[in-house]
Amino acid sequence: MNSSKRFGINEVNGLSHEEFVKCFGNVVEHCALAASAVYSSRPFKNFEDVRNRFENFVRNLNQEGKIGVILLHPDLAGKMLKTGQLTAESRREQAIGGFDSLTQEEHEKMAKWNGLYKNKFRFPFIQCVRENKKEVILRNLEIRYGNSIEVEIETNINEVIKIGALRLKDLIVDVKAGL
């Protein structure tokens, strides 16, 4: 995504397919396909319209597609953070959530529960770090480990949608909301 430019809705509608995918390709982490599909439904009326179309794309995926989208996300405070391999968006979000500065104890707890969760569900735990503190996320990771796979797929998809909406707010000026 373009990290500093915010677009008005007319500018968004005026982007070429290539420009749109370049700017919005990580609204859904590593999923340029989502941006491409949303682009094909232009023109957009406003920010909410764009947000709804991204949400509808994700919600309307079949179960395998939803799992595929979940698998595109990195582990929170995982090795990709340590090795600098995260997307700019994920790196920024994990830093906002304090995951780039965990104590040794927090890091060990996170690694333990990420491993248990991934072994059980075969996909990473996702939670919108911009809406939660790291202590809450660590607790939720333990709690959600007890859920069924069906519940976790839907919970993770809801988190993907929250993350995407916040990423869109970083990119599009929402005239209605005054943002």
N, C-alpha and C positions, 0 to 999 in steps of 0.2 A: 504494500500500500504506500501511497505517497504520504510521508510522515508529517508534512507541514501544511499542505494546501487543503483548504476546506472548500467544497463546491456548493454552489447554489443548485437548485433542482434543474434549472435550465441548462447549466453547465453539465450536469450529470447526463441529461438527455442528449446533449450535443457531443458526448464522447464517442469516439469510434469503438468498435468491439475490442480491438487490441488495447486501447487506452483504458476502457472500462475494466477489462480483466486485469490489467496491470495495477490499477488503483484499488479494485475491490476483490481481488483474487484471494485475499486472506481474511475476508469478513468471516468466512467459514474456513478455519485453519487448513492451509495447504489444499484448498478445494476450488481451483479456478473453474471447475465445472459448474459450481453453484453460481459464480459470477457470470459465466457465459449463459447459463439458463435464464438468470434474472435479466440480463441484458436483452435477451430476445423478447421480453415482455414490455419493452419501452413503448410509449413514453410513460414516465412516472409523474404522478400528480404532485407528490410532495415527499418529504422524508418518510412519513409513516407508510406510504405506498411502497417505497423501496424496502423498508424494514419488513413489511408484511410479505413481500415477494420472496425475500431471503428466508424468512420463517416458513412460509408455505413450501418452498423447495425442500427444506430439511424435513419438515413434518410429513410431507407426502412421499418420502423415500420408503421403500419396502424395508423389512427388518435387516436384510443384508446390507442395503445401502446405508442405513443408520449406523450399523456397526462399522462400516467402512469409514464414515465421517468421524466416528469416535476414535478409530484407530489412527487417524491423521494427527491427533493431538498428542503433545509430549507429556511425559510425567511431570507433575509439579515437583520442583526442586530436584529433578532427575539429572542424569549425566549430560543431557543436551544443554542444560543451563550451565553446568560447570565447564563444558567444553566450548561454549559460545556458539552452539549450533541451532539455537532457537530462532524463529522468525523474529523480526524486530518487534512485532506486536506482542508475541508471547514473552519475549525478554522484558519488555516494558511492563507488561501486566504482572509478571512474576516479581519484578522489582517493586512495583506498587504494593503488592501483597506481602513484601518482606521475605520472599522465598530466596532471594539472592544473598541474604544475610542471616540465615538460620544459625542458631547455636549448634554445637556438636550434638547435643542431646536431641534437639528438634530435627536435625538432619537424619540422625539414626532412626528416630521414630517415623519420620516421613518415608525413609527408604524401606523400613520394615513393612509399613502398612501399604505402601505402593506395591511392593513385591507380593504381599499376601493377596491384595485386591486383584492385581494383574494375573496371578496364578489361578485365582478362582474364576474371574470373568473373561480373561483372555483379551482384555482391552484396558486402557488407562482410566483412572479416576479423573473426572472432570468436574471442576467447580469454578465459577466465576470469581476470580480472586479480587477483582475490582469492587465487588459487593460484599466481601467478607474479610475478616481478619484471619491471620494464619492460625491462630489458636482454634478458631471455629472450624476452619477447614480441616485441621488435623483431627479434631473431634469427629467431624462429619465423615471423614474417611474411615474411621473405626466403626462408626454407626452404620454407614451404608454398606460396609462389608457384609453385614447380616442380611441384606436384601436379596431378593431373587434376581436372576439375570434380566428378566422382563422389566422389573422395576428399575434396575440400574440402566438399562438401555434408554428408557424414557426419561429418567432423571438426568442422565448425561446429555441427551438431546435437548432437554430444557435448558441446561447450562450452556450448551453450544449456541443456542438461540440468544440467551442473555449476553454472552460474549460478543456475538455478532452484532447485536443491537448497539452495544457500547462502541464497538469498532466503527460502525456506521456513523454514530454521533461524532466521532473524531474526524470523519470525512465530509459529512454533509451538513450544511447550515440548515437548521430546522427553523424556518421562518415562523411557523405557528407557535413553537415553544420559546421563541426569542433566543435560540442558541446559535 
